[in-house]
Amino acid sequence: LQAQKAAQDAATTATAQGGHAAAQAARQALQREAAQQQLVAAERNGARQIAQAQAQVRQAKQAAADVAA
């Protein structure tokens, strides 16, 4: 009877630890996904800012050429 109780306790502990590990893995996966989304957004914003800066440079060059003409 004591061996059965010990086995049940061990199974309960293992189940709880497995549940904890699964929850931790799920949290980490969500954190990685959020970080990936933030990276994609940052890259998109950076690309947009570069394109805007390039457009401003083109406009400035055109304005300078118009003044010189």
PyMOL CGO cylinders between C-alpha atoms (Angstrom):
from pymol import cmd
from pymol.cgo import CYLINDER

trace = [
    CYLINDER, 0.00, 0.00, 0.00, 2.86, 2.38, 0.77, 0.3, 1, 1, 1, 1, 1, 1,
    CYLINDER, 2.86, 2.38, 0.77, 4.47, 1.60, -2.58, 0.3, 1, 1, 1, 1, 1, 1,
    CYLINDER, 4.47, 1.60, -2.58, 1.19, 2.35, -4.35, 0.3, 1, 1, 1, 1, 1, 1,
    CYLINDER, 1.19, 2.35, -4.35, 0.89, 5.68, -2.49, 0.3, 1, 1, 1, 1, 1, 1,
    CYLINDER, 0.89, 5.68, -2.49, 4.49, 6.54, -3.34, 0.3, 1, 1, 1, 1, 1, 1,
    CYLINDER, 4.49, 6.54, -3.34, 3.85, 5.73, -7.00, 0.3, 1, 1, 1, 1, 1, 1,
    CYLINDER, 3.85, 5.73, -7.00, 0.70, 7.88, -7.01, 0.3, 1, 1, 1, 1, 1, 1,
    CYLINDER, 0.70, 7.88, -7.01, 2.58, 10.77, -5.38, 0.3, 1, 1, 1, 1, 1, 1,
    CYLINDER, 2.58, 10.77, -5.38, 5.39, 10.45, -7.92, 0.3, 1, 1, 1, 1, 1, 1,
    CYLINDER, 5.39, 10.45, -7.92, 2.88, 10.42, -10.77, 0.3, 1, 1, 1, 1, 1, 1,
    CYLINDER, 2.88, 10.42, -10.77, 1.13, 13.49, -9.36, 0.3, 1, 1, 1, 1, 1, 1,
    CYLINDER, 1.13, 13.49, -9.36, 4.44, 15.32, -9.01, 0.3, 1, 1, 1, 1, 1, 1,
    CYLINDER, 4.44, 15.32, -9.01, 5.51, 14.36, -12.52, 0.3, 1, 1, 1, 1, 1, 1,
    CYLINDER, 5.51, 14.36, -12.52, 2.17, 15.50, -13.93, 0.3, 1, 1, 1, 1, 1, 1,
    CYLINDER, 2.17, 15.50, -13.93, 2.42, 18.84, -12.14, 0.3, 1, 1, 1, 1, 1, 1,
    CYLINDER, 2.42, 18.84, -12.14, 6.00, 19.33, -13.32, 0.3, 1, 1, 1, 1, 1, 1,
    CYLINDER, 6.00, 19.33, -13.32, 5.00, 18.42, -16.86, 0.3, 1, 1, 1, 1, 1, 1,
    CYLINDER, 5.00, 18.42, -16.86, 2.15, 20.92, -16.74, 0.3, 1, 1, 1, 1, 1, 1,
    CYLINDER, 2.15, 20.92, -16.74, 4.50, 23.59, -15.43, 0.3, 1, 1, 1, 1, 1, 1,
    CYLINDER, 4.50, 23.59, -15.43, 7.02, 22.86, -18.18, 0.3, 1, 1, 1, 1, 1, 1,
    CYLINDER, 7.02, 22.86, -18.18, 4.29, 22.99, -20.83, 0.3, 1, 1, 1, 1, 1, 1,
    CYLINDER, 4.29, 22.99, -20.83, 3.00, 26.31, -19.52, 0.3, 1, 1, 1, 1, 1, 1,
    CYLINDER, 3.00, 26.31, -19.52, 6.53, 27.73, -19.43, 0.3, 1, 1, 1, 1, 1, 1,
    CYLINDER, 6.53, 27.73, -19.43, 7.17, 26.56, -22.99, 0.3, 1, 1, 1, 1, 1, 1,
    CYLINDER, 7.17, 26.56, -22.99, 3.92, 28.17, -24.12, 0.3, 1, 1, 1, 1, 1, 1,
    CYLINDER, 3.92, 28.17, -24.12, 4.88, 31.46, -22.44, 0.3, 1, 1, 1, 1, 1, 1,
    CYLINDER, 4.88, 31.46, -22.44, 8.29, 31.39, -24.09, 0.3, 1, 1, 1, 1, 1, 1,
    CYLINDER, 8.29, 31.39, -24.09, 6.73, 30.69, -27.48, 0.3, 1, 1, 1, 1, 1, 1,
    CYLINDER, 6.73, 30.69, -27.48, 4.40, 33.66, -27.04, 0.3, 1, 1, 1, 1, 1, 1,
    CYLINDER, 4.40, 33.66, -27.04, 7.33, 35.87, -26.02, 0.3, 1, 1, 1, 1, 1, 1,
    CYLINDER, 7.33, 35.87, -26.02, 9.31, 34.78, -29.09, 0.3, 1, 1, 1, 1, 1, 1,
    CYLINDER, 9.31, 34.78, -29.09, 6.31, 35.45, -31.32, 0.3, 1, 1, 1, 1, 1, 1,
    CYLINDER, 6.31, 35.45, -31.32, 5.84, 38.91, -29.82, 0.3, 1, 1, 1, 1, 1, 1,
    CYLINDER, 5.84, 38.91, -29.82, 9.54, 39.68, -30.27, 0.3, 1, 1, 1, 1, 1, 1,
    CYLINDER, 9.54, 39.68, -30.27, 9.38, 38.51, -33.88, 0.3, 1, 1, 1, 1, 1, 1,
    CYLINDER, 9.38, 38.51, -33.88, 6.37, 40.74, -34.55, 0.3, 1, 1, 1, 1, 1, 1,
    CYLINDER, 6.37, 40.74, -34.55, 8.16, 43.70, -32.99, 0.3, 1, 1, 1, 1, 1, 1,
    CYLINDER, 8.16, 43.70, -32.99, 11.20, 43.05, -35.17, 0.3, 1, 1, 1, 1, 1, 1,
    CYLINDER, 11.20, 43.05, -35.17, 9.08, 42.88, -38.32, 0.3, 1, 1, 1, 1, 1, 1,
    CYLINDER, 9.08, 42.88, -38.32, 7.35, 46.14, -37.38, 0.3, 1, 1, 1, 1, 1, 1,
    CYLINDER, 7.35, 46.14, -37.38, 10.68, 47.83, -36.67, 0.3, 1, 1, 1, 1, 1, 1,
    CYLINDER, 10.68, 47.83, -36.67, 12.08, 46.68, -40.01, 0.3, 1, 1, 1, 1, 1, 1,
    CYLINDER, 12.08, 46.68, -40.01, 8.96, 47.91, -41.81, 0.3, 1, 1, 1, 1, 1, 1,
    CYLINDER, 8.96, 47.91, -41.81, 9.13, 51.29, -40.05, 0.3, 1, 1, 1, 1, 1, 1,
    CYLINDER, 9.13, 51.29, -40.05, 12.83, 51.59, -40.81, 0.3, 1, 1, 1, 1, 1, 1,
    CYLINDER, 12.83, 51.59, -40.81, 12.26, 50.84, -44.48, 0.3, 1, 1, 1, 1, 1, 1,
    CYLINDER, 12.26, 50.84, -44.48, 9.48, 53.44, -44.59, 0.3, 1, 1, 1, 1, 1, 1,
    CYLINDER, 9.48, 53.44, -44.59, 11.72, 56.07, -42.99, 0.3, 1, 1, 1, 1, 1, 1,
    CYLINDER, 11.72, 56.07, -42.99, 14.53, 55.31, -45.44, 0.3, 1, 1, 1, 1, 1, 1,
    CYLINDER, 14.53, 55.31, -45.44, 12.13, 55.66, -48.38, 0.3, 1, 1, 1, 1, 1, 1,
    CYLINDER, 12.13, 55.66, -48.38, 10.85, 58.98, -47.03, 0.3, 1, 1, 1, 1, 1, 1,
    CYLINDER, 10.85, 58.98, -47.03, 14.39, 60.27, -46.54, 0.3, 1, 1, 1, 1, 1, 1,
    CYLINDER, 14.39, 60.27, -46.54, 15.33, 59.25, -50.07, 0.3, 1, 1, 1, 1, 1, 1,
    CYLINDER, 15.33, 59.25, -50.07, 12.27, 61.06, -51.43, 0.3, 1, 1, 1, 1, 1, 1,
    CYLINDER, 12.27, 61.06, -51.43, 13.24, 64.18, -49.50, 0.3, 1, 1, 1, 1, 1, 1,
    CYLINDER, 13.24, 64.18, -49.50, 16.77, 64.01, -50.91, 0.3, 1, 1, 1, 1, 1, 1,
    CYLINDER, 16.77, 64.01, -50.91, 15.37, 63.70, -54.44, 0.3, 1, 1, 1, 1, 1, 1,
    CYLINDER, 15.37, 63.70, -54.44, 13.10, 66.70, -53.84, 0.3, 1, 1, 1, 1, 1, 1,
    CYLINDER, 13.10, 66.70, -53.84, 15.98, 68.74, -52.47, 0.3, 1, 1, 1, 1, 1, 1,
    CYLINDER, 15.98, 68.74, -52.47, 18.16, 67.87, -55.46, 0.3, 1, 1, 1, 1, 1, 1,
    CYLINDER, 18.16, 67.87, -55.46, 15.35, 68.81, -57.82, 0.3, 1, 1, 1, 1, 1, 1,
    CYLINDER, 15.35, 68.81, -57.82, 14.79, 72.10, -56.00, 0.3, 1, 1, 1, 1, 1, 1,
    CYLINDER, 14.79, 72.10, -56.00, 18.51, 72.87, -56.19, 0.3, 1, 1, 1, 1, 1, 1,
    CYLINDER, 18.51, 72.87, -56.19, 18.55, 72.03, -59.89, 0.3, 1, 1, 1, 1, 1, 1,
    CYLINDER, 18.55, 72.03, -59.89, 15.50, 74.25, -60.48, 0.3, 1, 1, 1, 1, 1, 1,
    CYLINDER, 15.50, 74.25, -60.48, 17.18, 77.18, -58.71, 0.3, 1, 1, 1, 1, 1, 1,
    CYLINDER, 17.18, 77.18, -58.71, 20.39, 76.68, -60.68, 0.3, 1, 1, 1, 1, 1, 1,
    CYLINDER, 20.39, 76.68, -60.68, 18.55, 76.53, -64.01, 0.3, 1, 1, 1, 1, 1, 1,
]
cmd.load_cgo(trace, "trace")
